[in-house]
Amino acid sequence: MYQSLGWATYPGSTTYSIYIWRYGQNRPDVPLAVLYNTIYRPAEAYPAYTRMLWQVVYSVSGTDISGSVWGFVTRPFADLTVTDISTPATAFSGLLVEITWTVRNIGNVSTSLSTSRICDDVYFGRSDDFQNAVLRSQNCVQRYVDPDDGYQSTNHIQLLDDEVGQFYVYVKVDVFNDVDDFSTNNNVFRSLEKMEIQLTPPPNLRVSSASVIGNIFSGKTAFGIWVVVNDGLGITGKANWSDAVYLSTDERWDAADTLLEIVPHSGLLASGSNYRVSALSLSIPGRIYGNMSLIVISDVYNEVFEGLHENDNARAIAINVILSPYPNLYVETVTAPTTAYTGDILLISAIVQNRGAGAALESNWKDALIISSASRQVYYNERNVFFDKHPLAGDSYVVEFKYTIPAVLSDEYNVCVVADVNNNVFEFNLKANNRRCTSVNIFQRLPDLSVTSGTAEIFENATGNYLRYNVTEMNVGQGSLQQKSWIDCVFVTVSKDVTGATPISTNVMRLSSIEGHSFVIRNAVVHISRDYFGSFSILYVADCYTTVNDADRSNNQRFLSPYQGAYVEKVTSSTPPNTLS
């Protein structure tokens, strides 16, 4: 409906005046547009399904020259519009309101040419500006709408609890533009009068009374009773909400209070009516005692609209929490050998008894082993303690530790076991007896790596010079080796001092390869670089990077016999033989 019109140029023409009118009417006196080019693009749609005439008048040197009169016929369209909206004069917040509207097809063809589904939206707005209106519902119909035909729709819209005031109702037809509509300018319609939404008298839920039965003990179950009454003028708008019980150190609820229970309620509550929650079990936390408050809150999640009465749903009652009998973890004995040596595995065990009058509230915690001398702590380790049930008064358990003694200095060491080292168990003020110690004399007994024997020989073949050697290495010290591995080195040197020298070969020695206390290397072959020639000594050094805590390092190296002074021929090439390993 917005097709452009075009025409040929006229010699000498400077402007073009275009006239467009309906067939059967006179040509307008005033042109629709005066153009400097030969194409007219309409700003508004032509009327649908109409025979139209049009003419161009050429302006040549101040003279108007009329062109031929042309014609065209626009195609038919459907055109949906809302013709009426029916609303009640008065509605009430929180309730349903019925909105009815009528849609007609004022176009020339049926909507069947484009769609069989039409969706309309309903909006509420406080002003006559549709842009400020709020969408409230949608309704779809499945049908064709022929010319001069229509349909009527009704929606029941749930009003908000606090939706109060005067509102226009807007209906927008064909919101998804499914209809090939002639014009969408008439798709929005506003009710002629405003609908007044009045506040429905709200309820007012209030805890009228609350109490507990009997004494209240920490870590035990208490029994509470409370009554909730609707003191408002209206019935509750919802039938389901939840009450809650909190434990507080004061009479005012805040986020730091402890939630004890959530209690669902089901059923509407009319004005003046009440309900009672009886003998509800409340789990009181352990570790607390003294004067506190129970705070009962009705409709804790604000599910029920109460208007201006949302802040009176809580009631606090003063209570005294009596401290229940508590446990007392007591380390009775610590068992450990009186004498030990570095490298030994020290076995420590302790018996821990609950000497308190009550069971522990916890079923797991950590005990610790602490080993220290007079000058420093040398070891700390924690061990988890688990129970299938809470340890009762008089119950005992055994905790065990294993400690591999490193190369510490000879001294007297305190071996201490601490029950519940992280204070997870509530013992009130009885933590002083959670620790017990015993003394262990630890003597330093170090390993001593010694290269006890070894031989070496130089041989050559077509590929170069090679060293073949055999070595026996032993731990001749009193202590056992605690390293799992270390590195030995082979040097070709003219001096016993190999500081900073680069070994021609290294061997990784592992405890897993020990034969008694000996480490043996047999028939090892090493290629000697062509950079070496002349007379050299072959030196084997155990633990050449000094990672072993060795008692005596003077016996860690040995010149390999019988060739302590080996002669290496100078060669011009050095390719390892294929058969060497």
N, C-alpha and C positions, 0 to 999 in steps of 0.2 A: 504493500500500500504506500510505499515511499519510493516508487520507481522514478528515475530521473527522465527528463525530456530533453532531446537534443535536436538541432537543426543546422542547416548549412549556412555558411557565411554569405553576406550580401556585399557586393562591391561598394566600397566607400562607407559602409555602415560603421558607426562608432559605438552605438548602444543598441540594446535589444529590450523592448518592453513586452512582457509575456502576460497573457490573459488566460484564465482558466475558469470555466463555469459549467453548470449542469446543463445537460441537453434539455431544450424546451424553454430555457430562460434567456434573457438578453445578456449580451456581453457586458461585463462591468465597465463603468466609465473610467475606473482607476486600475492600472495594471497591478497584477499580484507582485511583480518584481521588475526592476530595471537592471539589466546585467551588461557586463562588458565582455562576456564570453558566450559561447553557444550551448551551454548546458545549464539546465535548471534542476536543482535538487530541492524537493519540497521540505519545508520545515514541519509541516503537519501532515498526517495521513489523509489520503483522499477518502471520501465517503465510500463505504463498502457497497458492492453490487449496484453500481450507479454508472450511467452513460455520461461521459464528460466530454466537453469541447475545449480546444485551446488554440491560440493564435499568437504569432510573434509579429510585432510592429518594429520595422527597422528605421533607425534615425540616420539619414544621409544628408549632411550639410544643412541641418536644421529642418529638413523635410521628413515627415513620417510616411513610410511606405508599408502598407499592410500586407502581410504574407497570407498564405492560405489558411483556412480553418480546418484543423485536424480533430480527430475524436478517438476516444478509447473507452473501454468498459472495465471498471474495477471488479475484482472477483468477490464472491460472497464470503462472509466470516460469521462465526458464532461470536456472541458478545454477552458474557455473563455479568450480572450486576446484582447487588443486594438491594432489595426494594423496601424491606421492613425489618425492624428488630423489636421484639417484644420482651420487656423486662418488668419485674415487679417494681412497684414504687419504693418498697422497703424490703430489705433483707437483713439477716442477722449473722454476725461474725461466728465463724466456727461451724456454720450449718451449710446445707446445700441450697443453691439458688438455681432456678430454672430460666434458661435463656433460649428463646426461639427466634429464628430468622428465616426470611424467604429470599430465594435466589431465582431470578428469571433470565432467560436467554432472549435478549432484545436484538440479537443479530439475525442474519439471513439464512444460516444453515445450522444443522444439528451438530452437537458436540461429538456425535458418533464418528465424524470424519477424523477426529484426533485422539479421543480417549473415552473410556467408559468409567473412569474413576476421578472424582473431584473431591479435593480436601479443602476445608475452610478452617480458619483460625479465629478464636474469640479472644479479644483483648479487653482489659479494664484500664481506663485512664482518668486521672483527676482533672485534666484540662481538655480543651478541644484540639490539641495538637497530637496527632496520631504517633508521632515520633517518640513521645514520652509514655505511651501506653505500654502495658505489661501483658505478655502472652499468658492466658490462663487455661485454654483448652484447645483441642483440635477435634474436628469431626469429619469423617470421609463418607461419601455416598458412592454406591456402585450403580450407575445408570447413565442413560443417554438423555440429553436435554434438547428437545427440538425447538425451533423458533417459536416465540410466544408461549413456551412451556416453562416450567420451573419446578422447584422442590422446596420443601420446608424441613428444617432440621431443628432439633432440640437437644440441648446439653444441660446436664445437672452438674454444676461446678461447686466444688468444695471450697468455701471461703476460709481464709486464714483466721486464726483465733484473734489476732490483733488487727484485722483488716476493718477499719472503721472510717466512715466519711462518705462523700458523694462522688460517684464514679459514672463516667460515660462508658457505654459498651460499644466496642468496635468489632465488626466482622470483616475479615478479609477473605474473599472468595478465590478459589483455585490458587492456593499458596505455592504449589509446585509448578505452576504454569504448564499444566498438562493439556489445557485447552488451547487450540490455535485461535486465540482471542483477537478480535479486531482492535480492542483498546483495553489496556489494564488501568487506565486512569480512573475508571469507575468501579474498580474491584474492591475498594474499601468504603464501608458505610458506617456511619456513627448513629447511635440511638438519639432520638430527638430530645429526650429528657434524661437527666441524671438519675441513677438509682442510688438511694440512700442506704448505706449499710450501717446498722446500729450495733453497738456492743451487746452481745449476749451476756446476761449476768453470769460472771465467772464463778467457779467454785473457789474454796479456800481450804486446802488441806493443812491440818495442824495436828501435831502430836499433843493430845490433851493430857495424857498421863503416861508415865513409864516407871518401872521398878524392876528390881532383881530379887531373886529368892535366895535367902541364906547368905552365908559368908562367901567372899570371893577370894580365891587363892591363885597366886601366880602359877602359870603353867598348867592350870586345871580348867574345867568347864564350868561356866556360870549359866544361870537360867534367867532370861529376861522376859518381861511382859510389857506391852505398850498398846495404847488405843489411839487411833487416828480418826478425827472427826472432820466433816465438811462444814465449815462455818460460813461458807459463801452463800450467795443467793441462787446459784445455778448448779446444775448437775455436772459432773466431770465430763469433759468432752471425749475422753478416752477411757477404756475399760481396763487397761493394763499399765502398771507402773511398778516401781521398786522402792522399797524402804531400805535403809542402811543403818548399821550400828557401828560407831567408832569409839575407840578408847583414846582419851585425851588427858593431857596434864593440866588443862584448864577447862573453862566452860564454853569456849568458843571453838567451832570447828575450823581447822585449817589443813593444808596439804600435808603437814607433818604428823597428823593424827593417824592412828593405826586402825585400818578397817578390820572389823571382826566378822561381819556377816552382811550379805545382801539377801533381802527377802522379797521375792516377787509377789505382787498383789494382782488379782484378777476380779473384775466386776466393776460396773459403774457405781458411783457413790452420789446419791442425791443430797440436796441441801438438808442439813440437820442430821444426816445419817452418819454412822461410824462403823469401824471394824476393829477387831481385837486380834493381836498376835500374842499367843500364849506359850510360855515355857520353851522358848527358843534356846537352843544350846549355843553358847558363845565361848569360843576358845580364847582364854586369857593368855597372853604371852608369858613366857618365863622371864627371869632376870629383873622383874619390876616389883615394886611394893610401895605402899604409902597412899596418900590421898590423891585420887584421880577423879575423872568424870567419864560416864557413859553418855554419848550423844546419839540420839535417835533422830534420823532425818527421813521424813516422808517424801516420796517422789524425788529421790536423790538425783535423778538424771533430768529433772524438769521436763518430763514427758507430758504433764498435764498443764494446760494453760490456766493460770490463776490471776491474770491481770496484774493489779498492783499488790497482790498478796503472795508474791514469790519468796519473800524473805522471812516468813514466820513458820517454816516447815520443820525446824529443829527444836529439840528439847533436850536439855542436859540434866543429868542427875548425879549427885555426888556419891562416890563409892570409896571404900577403903580396901585396897588390895593387900592381902596378907601374904608375906613371903613364905612360900612352900619350903619344906625341908630340902636342903640342897646337898650336893655331893662334896666330897673332900678327897681329891686324888693325892695319895701319899706314897712316895717311893720308899718301900720298906727295905729293900736290899739291892746292892749293886755287886755283881760277881764278876771278877776279872783276875787273871794271873798276877802275882806280885812282881814277877820279873819277866821281861821280854826283850827281844833283840830286834834291831832294824832288819826288815825283810820278813819278819814273822807275821802271821795273821793273828791278830788279837781278837778273841771272842769275848764279848761283853754281854751280860744279860742282867735284867732288873725285874723285880716283882713290884707291881703297882697295885695298891688296894684303894677302893672307895671307902674311906673311913667316915664319910658324912652320914647324915640321917636320911638323906633322900637319894633317889636315882638321878643320874645325869640326864639332862634334857637332850643332850647330843649323843649321837651314836658313832661318831668318828672325829678324830683329832690327830695331832702329830706330837710324838715324843722325840726328843733330841739327844744325841751323844755329843759331848764337848770334851776335847782332850787338850790340856794346856799345861805348860810349865809355869814356873814362877814369873817368867819374863814375857811369854807370848802364848797365844792360842795356836795350836798346830792342826786342829781338825774340828770340823763341825758337820754333822749330818742329821737329817730328820727322817723319821720313819712313821708312815701312816698307821694309825690304829683304827680298826673297824670292828663294829659289833653288830650282830643281828638284832639285838634289842638294847635298850638303854641299861647300862650297868647299874644294878641295884646296890643299896647299902651293903657293905661287906664283901662285894664281889672283887676278885683279883684277876690280874692278867700278867703275862710275862712278855716283855719286849726284848728283842735280841739285836745286836749289832755286830758286824764284822769290819775290822780295820786292819789293812795292810800297812805295817809301820814303815814309813819312808826313812831316808837316811838322816834322821834327826840326831842331834847331839845327845850324848849320854846324860841323863838327868832323871829326877823324880817327877813324874807327870800325874796330874789330877785327871781322873777319868770320871766324868759326871754324866748322869742321866737326868733329864728334865722332862717330867710328864706335862703334857699339854703346853708345849713351849710357846704357842701362839695365842694362848688364853682364849681358846674357843669354848671351853667348858665354864659355865657359870658356877663359881665356888664361893660367891659373896666375898669375904675377906680372908679366905683360907688358902692363899697361894704360896705361903712361905715354905711349906713342906713338900712342894712339888719337885724338889731337887735333892739328890743325894750323890756323894762322890766317894771314890776310893783311890788309893795311890798305887801306881805301877812304876817300878824302876825299869827304865828302858836303856839298854846299852847299845852303843853304836857298833855294829859289826858289818863291815863293808866288804864287797867283793874285791878281788884283785886279779885283773886280767894279766896273764903272763904268756909271752911267746916262748915256749919251752924248747922247741927244736925247729929246725928247718934246713932245707937244702935247696940249691939253685944251680942251674947250668945254662950257659949260652950256647945256642946252636944256630946254624945258618943253612939256608938252602937257596934255591934260585930266586926266591921271592923276597929274601931279606933276612935280618937277624931276629931271633926269638929267644925268650926267656922261659924256661920250664922250672917250676919250683914246687916244693912240698912244705907245708907248715903245720905244726901242732900248737894250739893255743889252749890255755887252761885257766879256770878260775881257781887260783891258789889261796884266795882269801877265805875268811870265816863266814862272811855274809853271802847271801844268794843274790844273783843278778835280778834286778827289778825292771830293767829295760827289756823290751821284747826284741829289739834289734839294735845294731850299731854298725859302723863302717870301719873296715880295716883298709890300709893303703900299702902299695908296693912302690918304692922309690928306687930309681937308678941315680946314685949320688956319689960325690967324691968326699962328702962330709957327713958326720953323724947328725949335724944340725940340719933339719929339713924344714925349718920354719919358712913359710912362704913358698916352698917348692911345690911343684905340681906332680902328683903321683902318675905313674904310667898305667896303673890299674887299681881298682877298688873292689872290695868284696863286702857284700851285705851279709853280716853274721846274724843269725836268728836263733832264739832260744829253742825253737822247735827242732833245730838240727843238732842239738847237744847230744853227745855220747858220754854219759856220765857227767864229768866236769870238763870234757875236752871238746875242742872244735878243730876238726882236721880238714886240711885242703890238700888234695893229692893231684899231682901231675897237671897243675894249672899251666897253661901256655899263654904268654903275652907277647904280642908283637912289639919290637923295639923300633921306634921311629929312626929314620935315617939321620935325624939331627944329633943322635948319640953315636959317638965313636971314641975309641981310646980306652983307658983303664977306668973302671967304675966299681963301686960297691953296690950290692943289692941289699936294701934295708926294708924289712917288713915291720909295720907299726900297727899294733892293735888299737882300735878305738881312736883313730887318727884325728877325729873331730871332737874328742873329749866329751862325749855325751853320757858316758858311764861314770857314776860316782865311785871312782876307783880309790882303793886304799893306798896303792903305791904305783905311780905311773913310770917309775924308773925301769921296771921290767916289762913294759908294754912293747918294746921294740927289740929286734934282733937282726944282725947281719947274717944273711943266709950262707951256710958253708956247703961244700968246701970252697966255693969260688967267691971269697970275700973281695978279691981283686979280679974282676972279670974284664976281659978284653973284648971290645966290640969292634968288628971290622967295619970300615966305612963302605957303604954300598951306594949305588947310583939310582936304584929303583926300590920301591917297597910296595909290593902287592901281596896281601895275605894269602897263604896257601889254602886251597879249597878244602883240604882234609882236616884243618885245625878246628877245635871246638873250645 
